[in-house]
Amino acid sequence: MEKVTLILYIGTSAHSITALGNDKRITLKVASNMLEAVNTLKSGPHPDAILCEAIFSGGTSFELHEYIRKYQEMNRVAFILLSHEFKATTYKDAFLKRIDDYYVLPLPSVNDLLSRVLFLTEYRKKSPDTMIESVSDHNQHKYVMPLSKRIFDIVVASVALIALSPVLLLVIIAIRLESKGKVYYISKRVGREPFDFYKLRSMRVGADAELNKLAKDKNQYKPISEQSEIDFEKPCPRCALLPEGQSCSPLLHIGSHTICDDWFNTQKKEVARSKSAFIKIVDDPRITRVGKIIRNTSIDELPQLINVLKGDMSIVGNRPLPVYEAEQLTLGYISKRFLAPAGITGLWQVELRGRGGVMSEDERKRLDNEYADNFVNGNYSLWYDIKLILRTIPALFQKDTV
């Protein structure tokens, strides 16, 4: 007996609803607004797939997708965004938010759609390391800051702040004399939890707005792939080996383009690899003269001792990340780094900081995970932290301004 696929359609496209509802292989539920959609998901069995129009009464497809992905039991549900016209920005946002697929109405044939839905649901079931179990597995590890580490942090941070207060005062005066604006810089960072991260300002005011432009040419972390977008005109090498009219996988219809599923997802992975998770600008032109000095001597990091006293950070740990970087490291094994405390210094800094040339993004991920393993496996050692601090001293004075 052929499996009946449960689909929740959210929107008002009469043509699509009629076509799906008339097929015996589909059990169709329809919601025309956000409230109906949420109530349907809460009250009944979870659908195999959600087909959601980009904009509908009471919400958007992005809002609903964000809502359902908060619930682990709905991580197996395939989510397909529907749009009445192809919009490059919508397509790009759907890809970045990890929406499973994007169709432009009218829908393809029911056979093609069912084939795609079954593929996506099976894919989600078979990808526990990236979609489902990785999050729950990591949540099973209850992180508790070792008492010896917390006491060590408080003592070291307090003594350092008192001893270095004259240096801090002189640097604050120098920053103020060189340029207008606040002498300190606060940004949201992600360690085990998001927090306000403190630094002395080393850049000109408004430098954040220039980051994306600089990252394209001067990022110290280089992407593995150079492909920045999907090329719909480039033929699939596997389809090229088949007789004319046949394809190696189901066809997708995106705007005016037709591309097979396998080739689309192959290119999709290449695009993802072209975006570095980390950003570090080489010889950053936004840095002021005083900023260059305090960066090369790491004096700009001293206010993080306040973060340590507050409990946001530790003296040793994995570097807390800006939100835009942390968002790319929340799935699979790479998210293990967040099981360790955020730190002023750590294994990555002493191994890599100050090296010339191109940094390996994969190597940084490996080092972050290596330190986190001490907490996951219960092997934390205060002596290991002290050795990392001692190795940090020569790394404080670096040639490159990064």
N, C-alpha and C positions, 0 to 999 in steps of 0.2 A: 504493500500500500504506500502510495507516494506521500511524503511528508507535507503537511499543511503549514505554510509559512504565515506567521502572525506579523502583520505590518500595521504600525500606527502612522496614519497620514495626518499631518498638521498643516492646515491651510484650506483654501476654498476652490481649488481648481477642479471644476466639475468634470472635465474630460478625464483627468488623471484618476479621480475617485471612481468614476464609472468603469473605466477600463480595468482597474485593480479589483473592484468589487464583483465584477462578472466572472472572474477566474476562480475555478473551484480549488485551485491549489493554494489560494490565499484566503486567510481570514483577515478581514480589513476592519480596523477601528479608525474613526475619524474624529478629530478635534479641530474646531475652527479658531480657538483662542488659547492663550496661555493657561488660563484657569482650567479649562477642559482637559488640556494636555497633561497638566500636573496631576489632576484628579484621576485621570485614566491610568497613569503610570503608578499611582499609589494604590489604586483599588483592585486592579486586575493583575493577571500574569504579565510578566514583562514581555514586550514584543521581541521578535527576532531582529527587526529593523525599524528605524524611525525615518520616515521621509518627511522632511520639514521645509516648507517654503521659507525663503530668506526673511521675509517680513510678513507677519500675520497679526491679528488683533491681540494686543496686550503684550507683544514681545517680538523678539527676533530669534532666528535659528541659533545665533551665537550664544544668546542668553540661555536658551533651553539646553544646548549642548553642554555649557558650563554647569548647569544644574544637574543633569543626569550623571556627569562624570564625577560628581562628589560622592556618589553611592557605588560602593564596590560591586554590589549585586547587579548593577546595570552596566558594568564594564564590558560585558559580552554583547551588548546591544549595538548593532551597526547603526551609524548615524549618517544619513545622506542629505546633503543640503540641495534644495531646489531653487532655481532662480528663473524668472520670466525672461531674462536676457543675460548674456554673458557680460560680466563686469570683472575686469582684471583685478581690481582691488579686493572684491569679494572672494574671488578665486584664491588670491594670495593669502588673505586672512584665514580662509578655510584650511588651507594647507598648513599655515603656521600654528593654528589651534588644533591641529591633528584631527580634523573632521575627516571621516572615512572616504567620502566621495562627494562629487559635485556634478549635478546634472542641470542642463538648461531645458526648461519645459518647451514643448511637450515631452513626456517621458518616452524612452525607447520602447520597443515591444516588450510585452510582459515576460516573454521567454528570456530576453536579454537582461531585463531587470532582476528577475528571479535568480538567474545565474550569478549575477553580480552580488546580490544579497547573500546567497548561500556561500559564495567565496569569502565575503567580508566576515560573516559570522564564524566560519571555520578558521579564518585567519586570526581573529581575535581570541578564539579558544586555544589556538596552538601557539600563541605568543605570550605566555605567562611572564616571561622575563621583562617584557616591555610594556605590557598593558594591564595585567591583573595582579599576579602574585607578588611582583616585585615590591609594590607598595605595602601590601599586607605583611609580607615577610619582614620588611624593614621595621614595620610598626611593632613587630613582636619583640624587638630589642629595646628594652626599657633603659634609656641612658640615665645614669646617675653619676654626677660629678664626684670622683673620688675625694674624700675629705682631705687627704694629704695634698692633692693638687689644688684644691680651693684655698687651703691655708697658705700654701706656697705662693699662689697668685696674689693674695691680699698683702702678704708681707713684702714681696718683691715690688709690687705696684706702688705701695705706700712709700717705701724707702726710695724708690726711683723718682717718684714725683717730688718728694721733699729735696732730694739731692740735686735734681735737675731744674728746680724752679727758677734759679737765676738765668739759666740758659733759655728757658721758656720765655721769660720776661723780655730778654734781649731780642729774641727772634720775633716776638709779637710786636715790639716797637719797630723793628726793621720792616716787617710786612706792612705795617700801617704807614710808614714813611714812603714806601715805594709805590703803593697803589691804594686807591680808595676801595672801600668794601670791607666786609667782615674779615677778621684775621683768622677765623676758624671756618671749617667746612663741615657740614653735616649732610650725610646721605643715608638712604635706606640700604642696609646690607642684610644678607641672609646667612646666618650660621645654622644653628639648630632651629632658631626662630628669627623672624625679621626684627631688626633693632636699628636705632639711630647710631650711626658710626661717626666718630669724631676724628678730624685731622686738622692740622694747621694748613691754611690755604697756600698752595704753591702755584696756582694758576691765576690768570687774569679773570676778572669777573665775567660771567656768562660763558665760561669755557665748555660747559656741558652741551650747549647747543651745537658745537662744532664736532662732537665726537663721531657721529655717523660718517661724516665726510672724510675725516682723517683715517677712520678704521679701514676704509677701502684700500688705501695705499700704504699705510705705515703701521699696520697691526703686526706686532712681533710674532703672534701666533698665525701660522699660515694654514689655510684650508687644504685638505687632501685633494679635493677636486676643484677644477676651475669652472665647472658648469654652474651658471647662476640662475638659469631658468629652463623650463621644459621646452624642448624644440619639437613642435608638432609636425614639422615638415620632414624631419629626419626619419627615414624608414626603419622599422624594426628589423634587425638582422635575422631573427627567427622566422618572422612572417615571410621574409624575402625567399626563404628556402621552400615555402609551400606553394601549391598551385594557386593561380590567380583567383581571388575571391575568398580564399580561406585565410584564417588568422590563427595564431598560436594560442590565443586566449580571447575571452569575450571583448567585444569592441565597446569603447566608451565614446560618447558624443559630447564634446565640450565646446560650446559655441558652434562655430562653423567647422571645427576640427573633429576628425575621427582618429582614434589611436587605440591600439590594443592595450588591454589591462596590464599585461606583463611588461611591455615597453614603457608604459606610463609610469609604473611603479619603480622600474629600474632607474629611469631618469629622475624620478622623485627622490630616490635615495642619494643620487649624485648631487642634486641641488642642496639637499640637507647637509651633505659633507662639505659643500662649498662655503658654508657659514660657520665660522669659528665660534666655539662656545665662549672663549675667553678673548678679551680685548686688552692689549697693552701697547701703547703707542711708542714707537722708537723716536728718540730725539723730539719729543712733543713740543711743537712751537707755541703752545698755549702757556708754557711754564715761564714764570717771571725769573729775574736774576736771583732774587732771594730764594725763590722757589727751587731753583736748580741746586743751590747749596744745601738747603734743608732736605731735599730729596736724596741727593748723593750721600748725605750723612745720616739719612733716615730720621732726622729730627722732626720731620712733619708727622711721624707716626706717634710721637710722645702722648698726645691727648688720648690715644687708645688705652692708656693706663687707667683713665677714668672709666672706660668701658669695662676694663677688667674688674675694677672695684665694684661696679654696678652688677657684675655677674653676666654681662652680655658676652664677654670674651674671656679667654684664658691667655696666659703668657705664651703658651705653646699650643698649637692646634692647626686646623686647616684654615686658610685665609677666607674670611667672609666675603661673599660675592655680591656685586650689584644685582638688583632684581633681574635685569635683562639677561645676565649670565646664568643666574641660578635657575631660571625658568627652563633652560635648555639641558639641565642636568638632573631633572627630577624623575627620570624613568630608568629602570633597569639597574644593572650593577653600578653605573656611574653615580647613582644617587647615594651610594654608601658613604661618600665623603661627609654627608650631613649628619652621620651618626657620631662624629667626633666634635668636640667643642670648636668654636671659632677661635683663632689665635692670632697674636701679633706676629709671631714667627712660627716656623714649622718645617717639616721635612722638605716641602717644595722649595721654600726660600733658600735653605742652606745648600740644596743640590743644584738649583738652577739660577738663582738670582745673580746677576752680574755676568752671566755667560754672554758672549757675543754671538751674533748670527741669529738664525731662526730657532725659536723654541718649539718643541714638540708638544702639541695639545694632549696627545695620548699619554705622553710621559708625565705630564702634570696630573692628569686624572689618576694614573697608576700610583703616583706618590701620595696623593690625597687619600686614596683608598687604602694604601699600605698603612698610613698612620691611623685611619679609622679602624682597621682590623684589631688594633690593640684594645679598643673599647668593645667591639663586637664580640671578641673572643675572651674578654676578661683578662687580658695580659698587660694592662696598663702598668708602667713603671715610672716613678718619679725620676729615677736616675737617667732613664732614656730622655726625658724632657730636659734635664740639666745638660746632658751631652749636646742636645740640639741647640740649647742656648749658647753654649760655649762655641759651637760651630758657627753660630750666627754672627759673632763679633767681627770676624774678618769680612763677612758679607755685607756689613753695614756700610762700608765705604766702597762704593762701586764707581766704575768709570762711566757707564752709560746712564743717561737720565731716562728711566723708564718707570 
